[in-house]
Amino acid sequence: MYSKLKYLVEFVGTFLLLTIIGFFKNPLIIGIGLSILIYLGAKFSGAHYNPAVSISFYLKKTISLRTCIKYIFFQVSGAISSATILSIIGKNLIIRPNAEESIFLIIASEFFFTFLMMFVILVVAIYPKTKGNNYYGLAIGLTVSLGIYLVGNISGAVFNPSVFIGPSFIDYLNGGNTINNIYLYVFSTVSGSLFAVLIYNQFLEKS
C-alpha cells in the first residue's frame, strides 16, 4: 500500500461518495458510483470509505490499529467536508430514520444490510476462492443499491457511520438535531459489520 496516499484516497473517496448521495437519490446511481470509487481506490487504500469496514479489516488483521484510526479520521473528515459543501450550495443532506417505523425495525434494517455489505466485501476481497476477481467493486456497489432500495424509506439506508456523521454534524451546526440519532447508526452499522466478520470466520475461513 502507498504509505500516505492511502489516507488521501480514503478522504477523497468518502468525500465523493457523500457528494454522490447528496446529488442523487437513485439507489442504482449511488451503488454504481460507489463501485467506481472502489475500483479507483482499491489498489491504494483498499477503498474502505467506511469506518465500519475499516474496523472489520482491523479485526481481520489486514490493517493495523494505527492505520484503522487514521482511516476513520480521514473518512469522517471527508464526509464532513462534503456535507459542508453540499450545505453551502443548498444541497442540505439530512439523514434521519422514518419516525413512523419502530426503533427495532430501523436498527434491524441498518444492522442487516451493513452485515450483508460487509459479508460481500469479505467474500469478494479476501476469500481465497474468489480473491483477485474483477467484479468485487460491482458486487459491493449493487449490494448497497439493494439495501437503499429496500430500506431507504425505513432507516435512511446509511450502512456507513461517516455517511451519517458528516451531514448530522453540519445539521447540528445549523441548529438541527439529527445528530441525536448517532448512537443508533454507529451501533447498528458497526455491530452489523462485526457480525459479518464473525460469520465469515466461522463458516468460510475454516472451510
Wavefront OBJ file of the C-alpha trace (Angstrom):
o trace
v 0.000 0.000 0.000
v 1.103 3.578 -0.587
v 2.031 4.981 2.829
v 0.449 8.437 2.844
v -1.534 8.434 -0.383
v -3.911 5.844 1.056
v -5.188 8.333 3.628
v -5.858 10.918 0.934
v -7.698 8.252 -1.068
v -9.930 7.480 1.926
v -10.644 11.194 2.381
v -11.420 11.849 -1.273
v -13.340 8.602 -1.721
v -15.610 9.275 1.244
v -15.991 12.898 0.144
v -17.102 11.841 -3.331
v -19.364 9.082 -2.019
v -21.285 11.506 0.168
v -21.388 14.043 -2.657
v -22.953 11.427 -4.943
v -25.524 10.655 -2.244
v -26.229 14.372 -1.861
v -26.882 14.883 -5.563
v -28.571 11.629 -6.487
v -31.272 9.737 -4.620
v -31.419 6.850 -7.084
v -30.148 3.642 -5.417
v -28.578 2.331 -8.625
v -26.660 5.540 -9.301
v -25.331 5.567 -5.737
v -24.316 1.922 -5.959
v -22.602 2.328 -9.328
v -20.886 5.455 -8.040
v -19.577 3.504 -5.065
v -18.413 0.726 -7.386
v -16.408 3.192 -9.470
v -14.841 4.711 -6.355
v -13.890 1.242 -5.134
v -12.212 0.347 -8.422
v -10.343 3.655 -8.432
v -9.119 3.442 -4.852
v -8.713 -0.264 -4.141
v -5.036 -0.576 -5.048
v -4.115 2.462 -2.962
v -6.050 2.084 0.291
v -8.374 -0.883 -0.087
v -11.177 1.620 -0.760
v -12.962 1.310 2.569
v -14.651 4.756 2.730
v -16.476 3.435 5.792
v -15.376 3.248 9.461
v -17.324 0.014 9.965
v -15.385 -1.590 7.113
v -12.057 -0.352 8.457
v -12.788 -1.700 11.937
v -13.702 -5.051 10.412
v -10.485 -5.216 8.397
v -8.518 -4.317 11.509
v -10.089 -7.306 13.253
v -9.145 -9.416 10.234
v -5.581 -8.131 10.715
v -5.354 -6.765 7.188
v -4.646 -3.263 8.536
v -3.014 -2.107 11.766
v -4.805 -0.293 14.587
v -2.874 2.863 13.712
v -3.992 2.671 10.094
v -7.570 1.924 11.135
v -7.716 5.008 13.359
v -6.241 7.199 10.634
v -8.640 5.776 8.057
v -11.607 6.604 10.269
v -10.310 10.132 10.845
v -9.935 10.802 7.127
v -13.241 9.124 6.267
v -15.164 11.259 8.748
v -13.235 14.364 7.668
v -14.111 13.662 4.046
v -17.773 13.224 4.932
v -17.868 16.468 6.928
v -16.124 18.342 4.104
v -18.624 17.031 1.566
v -21.591 17.841 3.805
v -20.222 21.358 4.292
v -20.015 21.998 0.557
v -23.426 20.438 -0.035
v -24.870 22.771 2.602
v -23.193 25.823 1.065
v -24.632 25.103 -2.383
v -28.091 24.394 -0.989
v -27.989 20.601 -1.195
v -28.500 20.006 2.518
v -28.312 16.276 3.169
v -30.471 15.350 6.150
v -30.464 11.685 7.113
v -32.983 10.533 9.664
v -35.000 7.371 10.280
v -38.678 7.170 9.422
v -40.486 8.368 12.547
v -43.421 6.079 11.750
v -41.272 2.941 11.932
v -40.297 1.126 15.119
v -36.800 1.603 16.501
v -36.329 -2.163 16.270
v -37.061 -2.212 12.528
v -34.770 0.767 11.941
v -31.861 -0.826 13.808
v -32.541 -4.209 12.194
v -32.511 -2.621 8.722
v -29.157 -0.933 9.284
v -27.698 -3.972 11.016
v -28.753 -6.475 8.356
v -27.683 -4.546 5.283
v -24.385 -3.453 6.832
v -23.850 -7.107 7.695
v -24.703 -8.137 4.132
v -22.469 -5.459 2.627
v -19.522 -6.395 4.857
v -20.010 -10.101 4.218
v -19.953 -9.483 0.474
v -16.800 -7.380 0.906
v -15.081 -10.192 2.788
v -16.115 -12.793 0.228
v -15.013 -10.820 -2.824
v -11.914 -9.226 -1.274
v -10.180 -11.805 0.925
v -11.862 -15.197 0.473
v -9.179 -17.335 -1.241
v -11.600 -18.899 -3.738
v -12.761 -15.533 -5.100
v -9.883 -13.185 -4.248
v -8.441 -11.417 -7.279
v -11.727 -11.280 -9.199
v -12.745 -8.340 -11.361
v -16.307 -7.992 -10.107
v -15.600 -7.055 -6.468
v -16.494 -3.379 -6.840
v -19.716 -4.072 -8.706
v -20.773 -6.716 -6.176
v -20.292 -4.316 -3.275
v -21.960 -1.381 -5.005
v -25.025 -3.358 -6.070
v -25.398 -4.765 -2.554
v -25.569 -1.198 -1.272
v -28.063 -0.323 -4.036
v -30.272 -3.212 -2.944
v -30.163 -2.038 0.656
v -31.056 1.540 -0.272
v -33.938 0.331 -2.427
v -35.375 -1.940 0.269
v -34.895 0.035 3.492
v -34.147 3.589 2.388
v -37.620 4.698 3.458
v -37.262 2.909 6.793
v -33.840 3.780 8.180
v -32.374 6.160 5.625
v -30.079 3.364 4.398
v -26.820 4.584 5.900
v -24.730 1.387 6.300
v -21.760 3.669 6.974
v -21.122 5.774 10.117
v -19.316 8.519 8.186
v -22.277 8.947 5.828
v -24.389 9.810 8.857
v -21.804 11.719 10.913
v -20.876 14.178 8.151
v -24.360 15.538 7.401
v -25.550 15.331 11.015
v -22.557 17.363 12.220
v -23.330 20.142 9.741
v -27.015 19.889 10.640
v -26.037 20.325 14.303
v -24.024 23.459 13.474
v -27.103 24.773 11.675
v -29.291 24.163 14.731
v -30.662 20.749 13.782
v -30.924 17.671 15.975
v -30.337 14.707 13.666
v -27.060 14.073 15.479
v -29.184 12.723 18.347
v -29.511 9.542 16.278
v -25.759 8.973 16.102
v -25.895 6.148 18.645
v -28.449 4.323 16.508
v -26.445 4.441 13.290
v -22.999 3.863 14.767
v -24.180 0.924 16.876
v -26.204 -0.789 14.155
v -23.650 -0.378 11.365
v -20.551 -1.308 13.356
v -22.251 -4.270 15.028
v -23.573 -5.440 11.650
v -20.111 -5.363 10.113
v -18.564 -7.146 13.105
v -21.217 -9.843 12.870
v -20.217 -10.335 9.232
v -16.621 -10.915 10.346
v -17.839 -13.421 12.924
v -19.912 -15.358 10.379
v -17.101 -15.273 7.816
v -14.591 -16.576 10.355
v -16.937 -19.320 11.462
v -18.154 -20.634 8.124
v -15.764 -19.562 5.361
v -12.339 -19.033 6.862
v -12.348 -22.548 8.269
v -13.561 -24.126 5.037
l 1 2 3 4 5 6 7 8 9 10 11 12 13 14 15 16 17 18 19 20 21 22 23 24 25 26 27 28 29 30 31 32 33 34 35 36 37 38 39 40 41 42 43 44 45 46 47 48 49 50 51 52 53 54 55 56 57 58 59 60 61 62 63 64 65 66 67 68 69 70 71 72 73 74 75 76 77 78 79 80 81 82 83 84 85 86 87 88 89 90 91 92 93 94 95 96 97 98 99 100 101 102 103 104 105 106 107 108 109 110 111 112 113 114 115 116 117 118 119 120 121 122 123 124 125 126 127 128 129 130 131 132 133 134 135 136 137 138 139 140 141 142 143 144 145 146 147 148 149 150 151 152 153 154 155 156 157 158 159 160 161 162 163 164 165 166 167 168 169 170 171 172 173 174 175 176 177 178 179 180 181 182 183 184 185 186 187 188 189 190 191 192 193 194 195 196 197 198 199 200 201 202 203 204 205 206 207
